[in-house]
């Protein structure tokens, strides 16, 4: 619990600092280090890129698959310069550290850890292998700078969640909507409070049900419980349920299809990955561009421009957003102008989206003034 509180405080502090600084880690990096990746690729030896999935693994149709998409795209675009490999974790993810170390020992140049649960493991292994570069998705490590061998890739999930919360409120006919989270952590709570804030911005009187699947990493791979919680919310009157639960969201989408209500996907554009029979029941997805973050980090290494420190992706950076595709464009065409208006207001700073429960309480009070 103490570690979780420290992580929460670190994430909030880092996000605020990055917003004030414009999220720019401009280069004071020695030219020799900047060119290291380019020199290695020019030597004739391919750069080795590794990725370790977290709980749920490849095939979760969400967070892990988005990371894999970025790895796969880089493998194609830089086929003459890199070779890639990935590792699946054990059932509970207890071997995260061993898999990171295995790749480092085998001469990999850049290794990704997919998810905040890698935070302590990457910090430890990166110290043991100072010549290897690491990228931590969704986690933050104190004290990094652009000369560090760790890059933390963070997202403003609350901003994208605000938009899908607004979409849920505008589409709800009952005035009741729901949220199903995976593991109860500060990161998943950012999804929750952003969603609630967006819904309340549209309708201050709307009811938002909220449930979490669990308090361990297994909560991201439990579609049975995900389905049960979503069904409970639908039975209570919700007609739109948003999930931030990784592979557990498969169950949420199943529940929406069964009840002929709406689900909102997460991380990937889930309308594109579900069974065709489920597409009419996915209103949209809160897209989190993990694939872009992975791809751009690999590209920076290939071009010799890799920097450690923190890189944050929000609405302004197209790092988060809401999905529009051939399957849902008609469903959201009536509300899309309003969503775009809200998006611009967030980018301009006219709307400050809350990041935690305390900020949400203040946000909600401001709506009632």
C-alpha positions as CSV (number, residue, x, y, z in Angstrom):
1,X,0.0,0.0,0.0
2,X,2.8,2.4,0.8
3,X,4.5,1.7,-2.6
4,X,1.2,2.4,-4.3
5,X,0.8,5.7,-2.6
6,X,4.3,6.7,-3.5
7,X,3.7,5.7,-7.1
8,X,0.5,7.7,-7.2
9,X,2.2,10.8,-5.8
10,X,5.0,10.4,-8.3
11,X,2.7,10.1,-11.3
12,X,0.7,13.2,-10.4
13,X,3.9,15.2,-9.8
14,X,5.5,14.1,-13.0
15,X,2.4,14.8,-15.0
16,X,2.0,18.3,-13.6
17,X,5.7,19.1,-14.1
18,X,5.5,17.8,-17.7
19,X,2.4,19.9,-18.4
20,X,4.1,23.1,-17.2
21,X,7.3,22.3,-19.1
22,X,5.4,21.6,-22.3
23,X,6.5,17.9,-22.1
24,X,9.7,18.8,-23.8
25,X,13.0,17.0,-23.0
26,X,15.2,19.1,-25.3
27,X,18.6,17.9,-26.0
28,X,21.7,18.7,-23.9
29,X,22.6,15.1,-24.5
30,X,26.2,14.5,-25.7
31,X,26.3,14.1,-29.5
32,X,28.2,10.9,-29.1
33,X,25.3,9.4,-27.1
34,X,22.7,10.8,-29.5
35,X,24.4,9.0,-32.4
36,X,24.9,5.7,-30.7
37,X,21.8,4.0,-32.2
38,X,22.6,5.2,-35.7
39,X,26.2,4.1,-35.4
40,X,25.2,0.6,-34.3
41,X,22.8,0.2,-37.2
42,X,25.4,1.4,-39.7
43,X,27.9,-1.1,-38.4
44,X,25.9,-3.8,-40.1
45,X,24.5,-5.3,-36.9
46,X,20.8,-4.9,-36.4
47,X,19.5,-3.3,-33.2
48,X,17.7,-5.7,-31.0
49,X,14.3,-4.6,-29.6
50,X,12.5,-6.6,-27.0
51,X,9.1,-6.3,-25.4
52,X,7.7,-8.0,-22.3
53,X,3.9,-8.1,-22.1
54,X,2.1,-7.9,-18.8
55,X,-0.9,-9.8,-17.4
56,X,-3.3,-10.6,-20.2
57,X,-0.5,-10.9,-22.7
58,X,-0.8,-10.7,-26.5
59,X,-4.4,-11.2,-27.6
60,X,-6.0,-9.1,-24.9
61,X,-7.6,-7.0,-27.6
62,X,-6.6,-3.9,-25.6
63,X,-3.5,-2.6,-23.9
64,X,-0.9,-5.3,-24.7
65,X,-2.1,-5.7,-28.3
66,X,-1.7,-2.0,-28.8
67,X,1.9,-2.2,-27.7
68,X,2.5,-5.2,-30.0
69,X,1.0,-3.2,-32.9
70,X,3.7,-0.6,-32.4
71,X,6.4,-3.2,-32.2
72,X,5.1,-4.9,-35.3
73,X,4.9,-1.7,-37.3
74,X,8.5,-0.8,-36.4
75,X,9.7,-4.3,-37.4
76,X,8.2,-3.7,-40.8
77,X,9.3,-0.1,-41.3
78,X,12.9,-0.7,-40.0
79,X,13.3,-4.3,-41.1
80,X,16.8,-3.7,-42.4
81,X,17.9,-2.0,-39.1
82,X,16.2,-3.9,-36.2
83,X,15.1,-7.4,-35.1
84,X,12.4,-7.8,-32.5
85,X,11.3,-10.3,-30.0
86,X,8.7,-10.4,-27.2
87,X,8.1,-12.4,-24.1
88,X,4.9,-13.5,-22.4
89,X,4.7,-13.4,-18.6
90,X,3.7,-16.3,-16.4
91,X,0.2,-16.6,-15.2
92,X,0.5,-14.0,-12.5
93,X,3.3,-12.0,-14.1
94,X,5.7,-13.0,-11.3
95,X,8.6,-13.5,-13.8
96,X,8.5,-9.9,-15.2
97,X,12.0,-9.2,-13.8
98,X,13.5,-12.4,-15.0
99,X,12.2,-11.8,-18.6
100,X,13.6,-8.3,-18.6
101,X,17.0,-9.6,-17.4
102,X,16.9,-12.4,-19.9
103,X,16.6,-10.0,-22.8
104,X,19.3,-7.7,-21.4
105,X,21.7,-10.6,-21.0
106,X,21.0,-11.6,-24.6
107,X,22.3,-8.3,-25.9
108,X,19.0,-6.4,-26.6
109,X,19.5,-2.7,-27.1
110,X,16.0,-1.5,-26.1
111,X,13.5,-3.3,-23.9
112,X,9.9,-2.4,-23.2
113,X,7.9,-3.2,-20.1
114,X,4.2,-3.0,-20.8
115,X,2.5,-1.6,-17.8
116,X,3.1,0.1,-14.5
117,X,3.6,-3.2,-12.7
118,X,7.1,-3.2,-14.3
119,X,8.2,-0.1,-12.5
120,X,10.3,-1.6,-9.8
121,X,11.6,-4.3,-12.0
122,X,12.8,-2.0,-14.8
123,X,14.4,0.3,-12.2
124,X,16.4,-2.6,-10.8
125,X,17.4,-4.2,-14.1
126,X,18.3,-0.9,-15.7
127,X,20.8,-0.3,-13.0
128,X,22.4,-3.7,-13.6
129,X,22.6,-3.1,-17.4
130,X,23.5,0.6,-17.8
131,X,24.3,0.2,-21.5
132,X,20.8,-1.2,-22.3
133,X,17.9,1.2,-22.8
134,X,14.5,0.6,-21.3
135,X,11.1,2.0,-21.9
136,X,8.4,1.8,-19.2
137,X,4.8,2.2,-20.3
138,X,2.5,3.8,-17.8
139,X,5.0,3.8,-15.0
140,X,7.1,6.6,-13.5
141,X,10.5,6.5,-11.8
142,X,11.8,9.5,-9.9
143,X,15.1,11.2,-10.8
144,X,15.3,10.5,-14.5
145,X,16.7,12.9,-17.1
146,X,17.3,12.7,-20.8
147,X,20.7,11.0,-20.2
148,X,19.1,8.1,-18.2
149,X,18.8,4.7,-19.8
150,X,15.1,4.6,-19.0
151,X,12.3,6.4,-20.8
152,X,8.9,6.6,-19.1
153,X,6.0,6.7,-21.5
154,X,3.0,8.2,-19.8
155,X,-0.5,9.2,-21.0
156,X,-3.2,11.6,-19.9
157,X,-5.9,8.9,-19.7
158,X,-8.2,11.3,-17.9
159,X,-8.4,13.6,-20.9
160,X,-9.5,10.8,-23.3
161,X,-11.8,9.4,-20.6
162,X,-13.5,12.8,-20.2
163,X,-14.6,12.7,-23.9
164,X,-16.0,9.2,-23.7
165,X,-17.8,10.1,-20.5
166,X,-19.4,13.0,-22.3
167,X,-20.3,10.7,-25.1
168,X,-21.9,8.3,-22.6
169,X,-23.9,11.0,-21.0
170,X,-25.2,12.4,-24.3
171,X,-26.2,8.9,-25.5
172,X,-27.8,7.7,-22.3
173,X,-31.5,7.5,-22.2
174,X,-31.8,6.4,-18.6
175,X,-29.6,9.0,-17.0
176,X,-27.5,6.2,-15.6
177,X,-24.1,4.9,-16.9
178,X,-21.3,2.7,-15.6
179,X,-17.6,2.2,-15.3
180,X,-15.7,-1.1,-14.7
181,X,-12.1,-0.9,-13.8
182,X,-9.5,-3.7,-13.6
183,X,-7.0,-3.4,-10.8
184,X,-7.7,-0.5,-8.4
185,X,-4.7,1.7,-8.8
186,X,-4.1,5.5,-9.3
187,X,-3.7,5.0,-13.1
188,X,-7.1,3.2,-13.5
189,X,-8.7,5.7,-11.2
190,X,-7.6,8.4,-13.7
191,X,-9.8,6.7,-16.3
192,X,-12.6,6.6,-13.8
193,X,-12.5,10.2,-12.7
194,X,-12.0,11.5,-16.2
195,X,-15.1,9.5,-17.3
196,X,-17.2,10.7,-14.5
197,X,-16.1,14.3,-15.0
198,X,-17.0,14.2,-18.7
199,X,-20.4,12.7,-17.9
200,X,-21.1,15.3,-15.2
201,X,-20.0,18.1,-17.4
202,X,-22.8,17.2,-19.8
203,X,-25.4,16.2,-17.2
204,X,-24.6,17.1,-13.5
205,X,-27.5,14.9,-12.4
206,X,-26.4,11.8,-14.2
207,X,-25.8,8.6,-12.1
208,X,-22.4,6.9,-12.6
209,X,-22.0,3.4,-11.2
210,X,-18.4,2.3,-10.6
211,X,-16.9,-1.1,-9.8
212,X,-13.4,-2.6,-9.8
213,X,-12.6,-6.2,-10.5
214,X,-9.8,-6.6,-8.0
215,X,-6.6,-5.3,-6.4
216,X,-4.0,-7.4,-8.1
217,X,-2.8,-7.8,-11.7
218,X,-5.1,-10.7,-12.2
219,X,-8.0,-8.2,-12.4
220,X,-6.9,-7.4,-16.0
221,X,-7.6,-11.0,-17.1
222,X,-10.9,-11.9,-15.5
223,X,-13.6,-11.5,-18.2
224,X,-16.0,-13.5,-16.1
225,X,-16.0,-10.9,-13.3
226,X,-16.0,-8.1,-15.8
227,X,-19.2,-9.5,-17.3
228,X,-20.8,-9.9,-13.9
229,X,-20.1,-6.4,-12.9
230,X,-21.3,-4.9,-16.2
231,X,-24.5,-7.0,-16.0
232,X,-25.1,-5.7,-12.5
233,X,-24.8,-2.1,-13.7
234,X,-27.0,-2.7,-16.7
235,X,-29.7,-4.3,-14.4
236,X,-29.5,-1.2,-12.2
237,X,-30.5,0.9,-15.2
238,X,-27.2,1.9,-16.8
239,X,-27.3,1.9,-20.6
240,X,-23.7,2.7,-21.3
241,X,-20.7,1.0,-19.5
242,X,-17.0,2.0,-20.0
243,X,-14.3,-0.4,-19.1
244,X,-10.6,0.1,-18.3
245,X,-9.8,-3.5,-17.5
246,X,-7.6,-5.0,-20.2
247,X,-8.6,-8.5,-21.2
248,X,-11.4,-8.4,-18.6
249,X,-13.2,-6.0,-20.9
250,X,-14.1,-8.9,-23.1
251,X,-16.7,-9.8,-20.5
252,X,-18.0,-6.2,-20.4
253,X,-18.5,-6.2,-24.1
254,X,-20.3,-9.6,-23.9
255,X,-22.6,-8.1,-21.3
256,X,-23.5,-5.1,-23.4
257,X,-24.2,-7.4,-26.4
258,X,-26.4,-9.6,-24.2
259,X,-28.4,-6.7,-22.8
260,X,-28.4,-4.8,-26.2
261,X,-26.8,-1.8,-24.4
262,X,-23.7,0.2,-25.2
263,X,-20.1,-0.6,-24.1
264,X,-17.2,1.8,-24.5
265,X,-13.8,0.1,-25.2
266,X,-10.4,1.1,-24.1
267,X,-6.8,1.5,-25.3
268,X,-7.4,0.0,-28.7
269,X,-10.3,0.7,-31.1
270,X,-12.2,-2.3,-29.9
271,X,-14.8,-2.1,-32.6
272,X,-12.1,-3.4,-35.0
273,X,-11.1,-6.4,-32.9
274,X,-14.4,-7.8,-31.5
275,X,-16.7,-10.3,-33.1
276,X,-18.8,-8.7,-35.8
277,X,-22.0,-9.5,-33.8
278,X,-20.7,-7.2,-31.0
279,X,-19.9,-4.2,-33.1
280,X,-23.4,-2.6,-32.9
281,X,-23.0,-2.4,-29.1
282,X,-19.6,-0.6,-28.9
283,X,-20.4,3.1,-28.9
284,X,-16.7,4.1,-29.2
285,X,-13.4,3.4,-27.5
286,X,-11.0,5.6,-25.5
287,X,-8.0,5.1,-27.7
288,X,-4.7,5.3,-25.9
289,X,-1.9,5.4,-28.5
290,X,0.5,2.9,-26.8
291,X,1.3,1.7,-30.3
292,X,2.5,5.2,-31.3
293,X,4.6,5.5,-28.1
294,X,6.3,2.2,-28.8
295,X,6.9,3.0,-32.4
296,X,8.2,6.5,-31.8
297,X,10.6,5.2,-29.1
298,X,12.0,2.6,-31.4
299,X,12.3,5.1,-34.2
300,X,14.3,7.5,-31.9
301,X,16.8,4.7,-31.2
302,X,17.2,3.8,-34.8
303,X,17.8,7.5,-35.7
304,X,20.2,7.9,-32.7
305,X,17.9,10.3,-30.9
306,X,16.8,8.2,-27.9
307,X,16.3,10.2,-24.7
308,X,15.6,9.1,-21.2
309,X,13.2,10.8,-18.9
310,X,9.5,11.3,-19.4
311,X,7.4,11.6,-22.4
312,X,3.7,12.3,-21.9
313,X,0.9,11.8,-24.5
314,X,-2.4,13.7,-24.1
315,X,-5.1,15.1,-26.4
316,X,-2.8,17.8,-27.7
317,X,-0.2,15.2,-28.7
318,X,-2.9,12.8,-30.2
319,X,-1.9,10.3,-27.5
320,X,-5.4,9.7,-26.3
321,X,-8.8,10.3,-27.9
322,X,-12.0,8.6,-28.9
323,X,-12.5,6.1,-31.8
324,X,-14.4,6.9,-35.0
325,X,-14.7,4.1,-37.6
326,X,-17.0,2.7,-40.2
327,X,-18.9,0.7,-37.5
328,X,-19.7,3.5,-35.1
329,X,-19.6,6.7,-37.1
330,X,-23.4,6.8,-37.6
331,X,-23.9,6.1,-33.9
332,X,-21.9,9.1,-32.8
333,X,-22.4,11.5,-35.7
334,X,-24.9,13.6,-33.8
335,X,-22.6,14.1,-30.8
336,X,-19.3,14.3,-32.5
337,X,-19.4,18.1,-33.0
338,X,-19.8,18.5,-29.2
339,X,-17.0,16.1,-28.5
340,X,-14.7,18.0,-30.8
341,X,-15.7,21.2,-29.1
342,X,-14.8,19.7,-25.7
343,X,-11.6,18.3,-27.0
344,X,-10.5,21.8,-28.1
345,X,-11.5,23.3,-24.8
346,X,-9.3,20.7,-23.0
347,X,-6.3,21.4,-25.3
348,X,-6.8,25.1,-24.8
349,X,-6.9,24.8,-21.1
350,X,-10.5,26.0,-20.8
351,X,-11.5,22.7,-19.2
352,X,-9.1,21.2,-16.6
353,X,-9.9,17.5,-16.4
354,X,-9.4,16.0,-12.9
355,X,-6.8,13.3,-12.3
356,X,-7.8,11.9,-9.0
357,X,-10.8,11.8,-6.6
358,X,-9.9,15.0,-4.8
359,X,-9.7,17.0,-8.0
360,X,-12.9,15.4,-9.2
361,X,-14.7,16.5,-6.1
362,X,-13.6,20.1,-6.7
363,X,-14.5,19.7,-10.4
364,X,-18.0,18.5,-9.5
365,X,-18.5,21.4,-7.0
366,X,-17.6,23.9,-9.8
367,X,-20.3,22.5,-12.0
368,X,-23.0,23.2,-9.4
369,X,-22.0,26.9,-8.9
